[in-house]
Amino acid sequence: METEWTILTEIAQDDTGRFVEVPFTVPDGIAQIRIRIAVVPNEGGPCTIDVGLRDPVRVRGWSGSAKYDLVVGPDEATPGYAKGDILPGQWAVLLGVYVVGRAGANVTAEIRLVQSARQWLKGDLHVHTVHSDGVYTLAELDRIARGLQLDFIGLTDHNTISQNYSYSRETPVTYIPAMEFTTYRGHANLFGIADPCDDFRVQSADDVASILTEAKRRGSRVSINHPFDEGGPSCRWQWGYDHAFDWLEVWNGPWRASNQQSLELWHSMLRAGRRVTGVGGSDTHREHPYVRHGNPTTHVYAKSRTVGHILSAIHEGCVTMSCCPDGPRLELRAPDATMGGTSRRRSFDIVLTAAEPGDQIVLLSEMGEVKRYTVLQSGDFAAQGEHEAKRFLRAELWRYFPQANGQLMAALTNPVFMHEAAT
Ligand SMILES: [Zn+2]
């Protein structure tokens, strides 16, 4: 959907040396602004009008009289203009009246607003590089991420932020600045800003609480990582769950007993009415047969590829996880809500892509297992049904993996929450 209109501004010779604003209002939900300027001097004569753009907060860019066709959006912008979110509110085309003849000039601004459309993006929210104890340089990581067609990567090096100032900006991959706050009694990822924490050293639960609170105050999202991991004495989360955290890493690397425990913890939080988004991350440090980038992959239904939109989609809970970048993707929907949303209806849809014969889809509510489906054919699978859930519904996909000689999690959705008055 697009909205388009043209504004005519008359420039007089008296305006010479001034900046004239051509204001326009941008509603919520706009993905891109396209502007075309045309300058017509009256009676010919000399005329130079410079052009720029102001958003509701600041001057967004300036192209002088060199460029009159402007594009601004989260993923692309005309050089001279800053890429980024399109904030709703009062914007203005800026006209710098450099030279204009005695008869003045007419300037038309053709403004086109392109509405945003959500898209599924996939990525790995937990990786390590040479900036901590990983072996991959940021350039190597970028090559790997592009090869796997991952849209985003969380740069979660331990207790350091130098990676956030060093990653390439000239890549289709969105890097989420982050830090894995790594204590001797558990780890938490701080996502979204380059500098979430000045000093990571903690001795007490109060120290942990103040670091997480400060990281959130600065704009981070906090995920508690691998809460039951036995990888080392410091890996299990032993600081409790009363802190200011947002998400739980329910799927860390290959599916194993510690992930099963995390899943049970998450399920009990959801049953208690706590809305915590479940996320996944590979925790890749180096080459390993099973700990690999994108295993698991987190899929996010985001308004754009910006860090802000990816994180807000995760926070809304429109998230599903799969075992690998090209693995099965499981989605749970209600007629009136997506994952993370609240439904008032008693019906649901399950949609699975890249299914394999023998796959088991398990639907769960606060009461435990509600329904089970067995996939008979490879390809896409869909099912509809009715439910009696009072708090939430979520879905798991279990698959036989010969290398593990057993069933492992192959995909995992976030819940659709239920309104008390569901009918
Ligand atoms: Zn960790």
Residues whose N, C-alpha, C, O or C-beta is under 5 A from the ligand:
A	BS01	ZN	H187 N225
